[in-house]
Amino acid sequence: MSSPFDPSLVYFVGAGPGDPELLTLKGHRLLSQADVVIYAGSLINPALLDYCKAGARCHDSARLDLGQIIDLMVTGVSAGQLVVRLQTGDLSLYGSIREQGEELAKLGIGFRAVAGVSSFLGAAAELGVEYTVPEISQSLVITRMSGRTPTPEKESLEAFAAHQTSMAIFLSVQEIGEVVARLRDGGYPADTQVAVVYKATWPDCQVVRGTLATIAGQVTSAGIRKTALILVGAFLGDEYHYSKLYDAGFSHEYRQA
């Protein structure tokens, strides 16, 4: 049976948050048929490579620059081989696919993106929480603290903290003290609930829960310095209100009260 995948394209696949079973079925099919796999070795679970077929050439991109990655893709496509670029989480968050896609376009090569499961979703699953809690929070801010990669001034942690909504902060746990200071400067009270989830859905996942007053010390004591999400907001607290969706007294299109 012929493959549904076009070897003239490069396929970018979101690897999910860590648990190999959280790779999508489409991602699994691509990995199992790929001739060339370029994977983010410093970040993805290497167990995902077990899905690759015998003889597939797998390249760790951790030590490669953009030009070297593009060269591998072009070599594979030029030889009529199916090329998969395996990246962390979901491609739409801190995924860097745009720059790779633009370089490929200069060479007349297209790409397709296959959505993955983001670590912020894996972290919520580990905690058994919802970011959107009726009457508590109906919005989620996904951001990071400015570092070697700057963030726009209007997207500072202080500016987002002023909204007092749920937050998932990526790529910032190494500066947990500064994160806390900025969140408090923005208006979050000291007793705001915080959870830090290290390697969500991995076998060695670690969860630290506290408040803005305590979390920096807790994270330092736990030795967490990277590969962790900082979750902040009242959605982590005890207050909860049932939704109207299943309320016996609430009518909607499919049910009359």
C-alpha positions as CSV (number, residue, x, y, z in Angstrom):
1,M,0.0,0.0,0.0
2,S,1.4,3.4,-0.9
3,S,2.3,5.9,1.8
4,P,-0.1,8.9,2.2
5,F,3.0,11.1,2.9
6,D,4.7,13.1,0.2
7,P,8.5,12.7,0.2
8,S,8.9,16.0,-1.6
9,L,7.9,17.7,1.7
10,V,9.5,17.9,5.1
11,Y,7.2,16.8,8.0
12,F,7.5,18.7,11.3
13,V,6.1,16.5,14.1
14,G,5.3,17.7,17.6
15,A,6.8,15.0,19.9
16,G,4.5,15.7,22.8
17,P,5.5,16.4,26.4
18,G,7.6,13.3,27.1
19,D,5.4,10.2,27.5
20,P,5.9,8.3,24.3
21,E,2.3,7.3,24.3
22,L,1.3,11.0,24.0
23,L,2.7,11.2,20.5
24,T,-0.3,11.5,18.1
25,L,-1.2,8.6,15.9
26,K,-0.3,10.6,12.8
27,G,3.1,11.4,14.3
28,H,3.6,7.7,15.1
29,R,2.8,6.8,11.5
30,L,5.3,9.4,10.2
31,L,8.1,8.2,12.5
32,S,7.4,4.5,11.5
33,Q,7.7,5.3,7.8
34,A,10.4,8.0,7.9
35,D,13.8,7.4,6.2
36,V,15.4,10.4,7.9
37,V,14.6,11.7,11.3
38,I,16.1,14.9,12.7
39,Y,15.2,15.1,16.4
40,A,15.8,17.6,19.2
41,G,18.0,15.2,21.3
42,S,18.5,17.5,24.3
43,L,14.7,17.8,24.8
44,I,12.7,14.8,23.5
45,N,12.3,11.4,25.1
46,P,14.7,9.1,23.2
47,A,12.1,6.3,23.6
48,L,10.2,7.9,20.7
49,L,13.0,6.7,18.4
50,D,11.9,3.2,19.1
51,Y,9.0,3.9,16.7
52,C,11.4,4.4,13.8
53,K,11.7,1.6,11.2
54,A,14.9,-0.4,10.9
55,G,17.4,1.4,8.8
56,A,16.1,4.9,9.4
57,R,18.8,7.5,9.8
58,C,18.3,9.5,13.0
59,H,20.2,12.7,13.5
60,D,20.4,14.5,16.9
61,S,20.1,18.2,16.2
62,A,21.3,19.3,19.6
63,R,24.7,20.2,18.3
64,L,23.7,21.3,14.8
65,D,23.0,24.9,13.6
66,L,20.2,25.9,11.3
67,G,22.2,25.5,8.1
68,Q,23.3,21.9,9.1
69,I,19.7,21.0,9.9
70,I,18.5,22.3,6.5
71,D,21.3,20.5,4.7
72,L,20.1,17.2,6.2
73,M,16.6,17.9,5.1
74,V,17.5,18.8,1.6
75,T,19.8,15.8,1.2
76,G,16.9,13.5,2.2
77,V,14.2,15.2,0.1
78,S,16.6,15.3,-2.9
79,A,17.0,11.5,-2.6
80,G,13.3,10.9,-2.5
81,Q,13.3,10.0,1.2
82,L,10.7,10.8,3.8
83,V,12.1,13.3,6.2
84,V,10.7,14.0,9.6
85,R,11.8,16.8,11.9
86,L,10.8,15.7,15.4
87,Q,10.5,18.6,17.8
88,T,9.3,19.0,21.4
89,G,5.8,19.4,22.7
90,D,3.6,21.2,20.1
91,L,5.2,23.0,17.2
92,S,3.2,26.2,17.8
93,L,4.9,27.0,21.1
94,Y,8.6,28.0,21.0
95,G,9.1,25.6,18.1
96,S,11.2,27.6,15.7
97,I,9.6,26.0,12.7
98,R,9.0,29.3,10.9
99,E,12.7,29.9,10.4
100,Q,13.3,26.3,9.2
101,G,10.3,26.6,6.8
102,E,11.5,29.9,5.3
103,E,14.9,28.4,4.7
104,L,13.3,25.4,3.0
105,A,11.1,27.7,0.9
106,K,14.2,29.4,-0.5
107,L,15.2,26.0,-1.9
108,G,11.7,25.2,-3.3
109,I,10.9,22.7,-0.6
110,G,7.6,22.8,1.3
111,F,6.6,21.4,4.7
112,R,3.7,20.1,6.7
113,A,3.2,20.4,10.4
114,V,1.7,17.7,12.6
115,A,0.3,19.1,15.9
116,G,1.6,17.7,19.2
117,V,0.6,17.8,22.8
118,S,2.2,20.7,24.6
119,S,3.9,20.4,28.0
120,F,1.5,22.9,29.5
121,L,-1.2,20.4,28.8
122,G,0.9,17.5,30.2
123,A,1.6,19.6,33.3
124,A,-2.1,20.2,33.9
125,A,-2.8,16.5,33.5
126,E,-0.1,15.7,36.1
127,L,-1.8,18.0,38.5
128,G,-5.3,17.0,37.6
129,V,-6.3,20.7,37.2
130,E,-8.1,22.9,34.7
131,Y,-6.7,26.3,33.8
132,T,-10.2,27.6,33.2
133,V,-12.3,27.4,36.3
134,P,-15.9,28.8,36.3
135,E,-16.0,32.2,38.0
136,I,-12.3,32.0,38.9
137,S,-10.4,32.2,35.6
138,Q,-11.5,31.9,32.0
139,S,-8.2,32.8,30.3
140,L,-4.7,31.4,30.2
141,V,-1.5,33.4,29.5
142,I,1.3,31.3,28.0
143,T,4.6,33.2,28.2
144,R,8.3,33.2,29.2
145,M,10.6,35.5,31.0
146,S,12.9,37.6,28.9
147,G,16.4,36.2,28.7
148,R,18.9,35.5,25.9
149,T,15.7,35.6,23.7
150,P,14.1,38.9,24.6
151,T,10.3,39.4,25.0
152,P,8.5,42.6,23.9
153,E,8.2,45.1,26.8
154,K,4.4,45.0,26.6
155,E,4.6,41.2,27.3
156,S,6.5,41.5,30.6
157,L,5.6,39.2,33.4
158,E,4.5,42.2,35.4
159,A,2.1,43.2,32.6
160,F,0.5,39.8,32.4
161,A,0.3,39.4,36.2
162,A,-1.9,42.5,36.4
163,H,-4.7,40.4,34.8
164,Q,-4.6,38.0,37.7
165,T,-5.5,35.1,35.4
166,S,-4.0,31.6,35.0
167,M,-0.4,31.6,33.7
168,A,1.9,28.9,32.3
169,I,5.5,30.2,32.2
170,F,8.0,28.4,30.0
171,L,11.8,28.4,29.9
172,S,12.2,30.5,33.1
173,V,12.6,28.2,36.1
174,Q,16.3,28.8,36.2
175,E,15.4,32.3,37.3
176,I,12.6,31.4,39.7
177,G,13.5,34.2,42.2
178,E,13.2,36.9,39.5
179,V,10.0,35.3,38.1
180,V,8.4,35.5,41.6
181,A,9.6,39.1,42.1
182,R,8.1,40.2,38.8
183,L,4.8,38.5,39.3
184,R,4.5,40.1,42.7
185,D,5.4,43.5,41.3
186,G,2.7,43.0,38.7
187,G,0.0,42.5,41.4
188,Y,-0.2,38.8,42.3
189,P,-0.5,38.6,46.1
190,A,2.1,36.6,48.1
191,D,-0.3,33.8,48.8
192,T,-1.0,33.1,45.1
193,Q,-0.8,29.4,44.4
194,V,2.1,28.2,42.3
195,A,3.1,24.8,40.9
196,V,6.4,23.9,39.2
197,V,6.2,20.8,37.1
198,Y,9.6,19.3,36.1
199,K,9.5,17.0,33.0
200,A,5.7,16.7,32.8
201,T,4.6,13.1,31.9
202,W,8.1,11.7,32.0
203,P,8.9,8.8,34.4
204,D,11.0,11.2,36.5
205,C,8.4,13.9,36.6
206,Q,8.6,16.0,39.8
207,V,5.9,18.4,41.1
208,V,6.6,21.2,43.6
209,R,3.6,23.2,45.0
210,G,3.6,26.3,47.1
211,T,2.9,30.0,46.9
212,L,4.7,33.0,45.5
213,A,6.1,33.5,49.1
214,T,7.6,30.0,49.2
215,I,8.1,28.5,45.8
216,A,11.6,29.9,45.0
217,G,13.1,28.3,48.0
218,Q,11.2,25.0,47.3
219,V,12.4,24.9,43.7
220,T,16.0,25.6,44.8
221,S,15.8,22.9,47.4
222,A,14.4,20.4,44.9
223,G,17.4,21.1,42.5
224,I,15.1,22.0,39.6
225,R,17.0,24.2,37.1
226,K,15.5,23.5,33.7
227,T,12.9,21.5,31.8
228,A,10.1,22.7,34.0
229,L,6.9,24.8,33.8
230,I,5.8,27.4,36.3
231,L,2.0,27.5,36.7
232,V,0.5,30.4,38.6
233,G,-3.0,31.4,39.5
234,A,-6.1,30.9,41.6
235,F,-7.1,27.9,39.4
236,L,-4.6,25.9,41.6
237,G,-6.6,26.9,44.8
238,D,-9.5,25.3,46.5
239,E,-12.2,27.7,45.3
240,Y,-14.3,26.1,42.6
241,H,-17.7,26.6,41.0
242,Y,-19.6,24.0,39.0
243,S,-20.1,24.8,35.3
244,K,-23.6,25.3,33.9
245,L,-23.1,22.6,31.2
246,Y,-24.3,19.7,33.3
247,D,-26.5,21.7,35.7
248,A,-30.0,20.1,35.8
249,G,-31.5,23.6,36.0
250,F,-29.7,24.9,33.0
251,S,-31.3,24.6,29.5
252,H,-29.3,24.4,26.3
253,E,-29.6,23.1,22.7
254,Y,-29.5,19.4,23.7
255,R,-31.3,19.4,27.1
256,Q,-34.3,21.2,28.6
257,A,-34.1,22.1,32.3
